[in-house]
Amino acid sequence: MNDTQGSRISKLMAERSLCSRREADAYIERGLVFVNGERITQLGTRAMPDAVITLAAEARATQARQVTILLHKPMSYVSGQAEDGHQPASSLISAKTQAAGSTQRFQLAHMKGLAPAGRLDIDSTGLLVLTQDGRVARQLIGDDSTVEKEYLVRVEGPLDSHDLALLNHGLELDGKQLRPAQVRWANEDQLCFVLKEGRKRQIRRMCELVGLRVTGLKRVRIGRVRLGDLSLGQWRFLRENERF
């Protein structure tokens, strides 16, 4: 270890998907992190990039208990904290709204530290991920995330081949070029968008730039996880064999 060289251990742990940086700091304070076999308890400690970092059994057990929830969010609910009189999506999560078929039952402990891993606008529906696991959050919304998000978007207005090409690549928002997208017609009045980023109200603003008006937006997939037949307002746990 070195106080001046290398990177902060919490940063290295997040980069290696061991946990989030916030979780790393909590584990370090509790003495649950080992670097090259040495227990670390001082926040801000640095290590070289090739350092061997491991978590104590207690920390691994804590991670094993963390849950990730998939919610079919209705309109009029906000993704995060309550705002402007609208309820947060997490308020929908209860034993009564859990979809049938899971062997794992809802407990109040599952709500502790549960946070949305990404946004879904108040006037949009579909798949919203909420998680206690910083590793999942970083995978889905970290700056270097490449996880695909798929949407069905009902639109009004004409769309020629040139504007469709612009939706796929060539638009910018707030002075910043958008990453390439995959946009195609799903049927006569719905477009299918596949994005690898999540700028604020991105799809609606993209459509406005080419003269389209969005009348409905539903997220149907995040990575390899699909909304499937999850009913509106219901939720389920991410299964052990599922990966984003």
C-alpha positions in Angstrom: 0.0 0.0 0.0 1.1 3.6 -0.6 -0.5 6.8 0.4 0.6 8.7 -2.7 0.9 6.1 -5.5 -1.8 4.0 -7.3 -5.5 4.5 -7.0 -7.9 4.6 -4.1 -8.9 1.1 -3.1 -12.6 1.9 -3.3 -12.1 3.0 -6.9 -10.3 -0.2 -7.8 -13.0 -2.3 -6.2 -15.7 -0.5 -8.2 -13.8 -0.9 -11.4 -13.5 -4.6 -10.7 -17.2 -4.8 -10.0 -16.5 -6.1 -6.5 -19.1 -3.5 -5.2 -19.9 0.2 -5.5 -17.5 2.8 -4.2 -19.9 3.7 -1.4 -20.1 0.1 -0.4 -16.3 -0.3 -0.6 -15.9 2.6 1.8 -18.4 1.0 4.2 -16.6 -2.3 4.0 -13.2 -0.7 4.5 -14.4 1.1 7.6 -15.6 -2.2 9.0 -12.3 -3.9 8.3 -13.8 -6.3 5.7 -11.4 -5.5 2.8 -8.0 -7.2 2.3 -5.3 -5.9 -0.1 -2.5 -8.4 -0.8 -3.6 -10.2 2.3 -3.5 -7.2 4.6 -6.6 -5.9 6.3 -7.4 -2.3 5.3 -9.3 0.0 7.6 -8.3 3.5 6.5 -10.5 5.3 4.0 -8.5 6.8 1.1 -5.8 4.1 1.2 -4.3 3.6 -2.2 -3.0 0.5 -4.0 -1.3 -0.3 -7.3 -3.6 -1.5 -10.2 -2.3 -5.1 -9.9 -3.1 -5.4 -6.2 -5.1 -8.5 -5.1 -8.2 -7.2 -3.4 -10.6 -9.6 -1.5 -13.7 -9.2 0.6 -14.1 -10.9 4.0 -16.7 -13.6 4.3 -19.1 -11.3 6.2 -19.1 -8.8 3.3 -19.7 -11.6 0.7 -22.6 -12.8 2.8 -24.0 -9.3 2.9 -23.8 -9.1 -0.9 -25.5 -12.5 -1.2 -28.5 -11.1 0.6 -28.9 -8.1 -1.6 -31.8 -8.2 -4.0 -32.6 -6.7 -7.4 -36.2 -6.1 -8.3 -37.8 -5.8 -11.7 -40.9 -3.6 -11.7 -43.4 -2.9 -14.5 -43.8 0.8 -13.8 -47.1 2.5 -14.7 -47.4 6.1 -15.7 -47.6 8.8 -13.1 -44.9 7.3 -10.9 -41.4 8.8 -10.7 -38.3 6.6 -10.8 -36.6 8.0 -7.7 -37.7 10.3 -4.8 -41.2 11.6 -4.6 -41.6 14.9 -6.5 -44.4 17.4 -7.3 -47.0 15.2 -5.6 -46.0 12.1 -7.5 -45.2 8.8 -5.7 -41.9 7.0 -6.3 -42.0 3.7 -8.1 -40.7 2.0 -5.0 -44.0 2.7 -3.3 -45.5 0.0 -5.5 -43.3 -2.7 -4.0 -45.1 -4.8 -1.4 -46.1 -8.4 -0.8 -49.4 -7.8 -2.5 -47.9 -6.6 -5.8 -45.3 -9.4 -6.1 -45.9 -11.5 -9.2 -46.8 -15.1 -8.6 -44.3 -17.9 -9.2 -41.3 -16.8 -7.0 -40.1 -19.0 -4.1 -38.5 -15.9 -2.5 -41.0 -13.8 -0.5 -40.9 -10.1 0.1 -39.5 -8.8 3.3 -39.3 -5.2 4.6 -35.5 -5.6 4.7 -35.6 -5.7 0.9 -36.5 -2.0 0.9 -33.4 -0.9 2.8 -31.0 0.9 0.4 -33.2 -0.1 -2.6 -32.6 2.4 -5.4 -33.4 2.7 -9.1 -30.6 1.7 -11.5 -31.6 4.1 -14.2 -34.6 6.4 -14.9 -37.9 5.9 -16.6 -39.9 9.1 -17.2 -43.1 9.8 -15.3 -45.1 9.5 -18.5 -43.4 6.2 -19.6 -44.1 2.6 -18.6 -42.2 -0.6 -18.6 -39.2 -2.2 -17.0 -37.6 -0.4 -14.1 -34.7 -2.0 -12.1 -34.3 -1.2 -8.4 -31.4 -2.8 -6.6 -29.6 -2.9 -3.2 -26.5 -4.2 -5.1 -24.0 -1.5 -6.1 -22.5 -4.0 -8.6 -25.7 -4.1 -10.5 -26.2 -0.3 -10.4 -22.7 0.3 -11.8 -23.3 -2.2 -14.6 -26.5 -0.5 -15.7 -25.8 3.2 -15.1 -22.0 3.5 -14.7 -20.3 5.9 -17.1 -18.8 3.0 -19.0 -22.0 1.0 -19.2 -22.8 -0.6 -22.6 -25.9 -2.5 -21.5 -28.7 -2.1 -24.1 -32.1 -0.8 -23.3 -35.0 -1.5 -25.7 -38.1 0.5 -26.0 -41.4 0.4 -28.0 -42.3 4.0 -28.9 -45.6 5.0 -30.4 -45.3 8.1 -32.6 -47.2 10.5 -34.7 -45.9 12.3 -37.7 -44.1 11.5 -41.0 -40.7 9.8 -40.9 -38.6 9.4 -44.1 -35.5 7.3 -44.6 -33.2 10.2 -44.0 -34.7 11.0 -40.6 -34.7 7.4 -39.6 -31.0 7.3 -40.4 -30.5 10.3 -38.2 -32.3 8.6 -35.3 -29.8 5.7 -35.7 -26.8 8.0 -35.7 -26.2 11.7 -36.3 -28.2 13.6 -33.6 -26.9 15.5 -30.7 -28.5 16.7 -27.5 -27.3 19.6 -25.3 -24.3 20.0 -27.6 -23.1 16.4 -27.2 -23.2 13.8 -29.9 -25.4 10.8 -29.1 -24.0 7.3 -29.2 -25.2 5.2 -32.2 -28.6 3.7 -31.7 -30.7 1.0 -33.4 -34.0 2.4 -34.5 -36.5 0.6 -36.8 -40.2 0.3 -37.4 -41.8 -2.3 -35.1 -45.2 -1.9 -36.8 -47.0 0.9 -38.6 -47.2 3.3 -35.7 -44.5 2.1 -33.3 -40.7 2.4 -33.5 -38.3 0.1 -31.7 -35.4 1.9 -30.1 -32.3 0.2 -28.7 -30.0 2.5 -26.8 -26.7 2.2 -24.8 -27.2 5.4 -22.9 -29.9 7.2 -21.0 -29.9 10.9 -21.4 -32.8 12.8 -19.8 -36.0 12.2 -21.9 -33.6 11.1 -24.7 -36.1 9.3 -26.9 -38.8 12.0 -26.8 -36.2 14.7 -27.6 -34.7 12.6 -30.4 -38.1 12.2 -32.0 -38.8 15.9 -31.6 -35.6 16.7 -33.6 -37.0 14.8 -36.6 -40.6 16.1 -36.3 -42.2 13.2 -34.5 -44.4 13.4 -31.4 -44.2 10.5 -28.9 -47.6 9.4 -27.7 -46.5 6.3 -25.8 -43.2 4.9 -24.6 -42.6 1.5 -23.0 -39.2 -0.1 -22.0 -39.3 -3.8 -22.7 -35.7 -5.0 -22.2 -32.6 -4.1 -20.3 -29.6 -6.2 -21.4 -30.7 -9.8 -21.5 -33.6 -9.3 -19.1 -37.1 -8.8 -20.7 -40.2 -7.3 -19.2 -42.1 -10.4 -20.5 -45.5 -11.0 -19.1 -44.9 -9.0 -15.9 -48.2 -7.2 -15.3 -48.5 -3.4 -15.0 -47.7 -2.4 -11.4 -46.3 -5.8 -10.4 -42.7 -6.8 -9.7 -40.5 -9.8 -9.2 -37.0 -10.5 -8.0 -34.1 -10.9 -10.5 -33.6 -14.6 -10.7 -30.3 -16.2 -9.8 -29.8 -17.5 -13.3 -30.5 -14.1 -14.9 -27.8 -11.6 -16.0 -28.0 -8.2 -17.5 
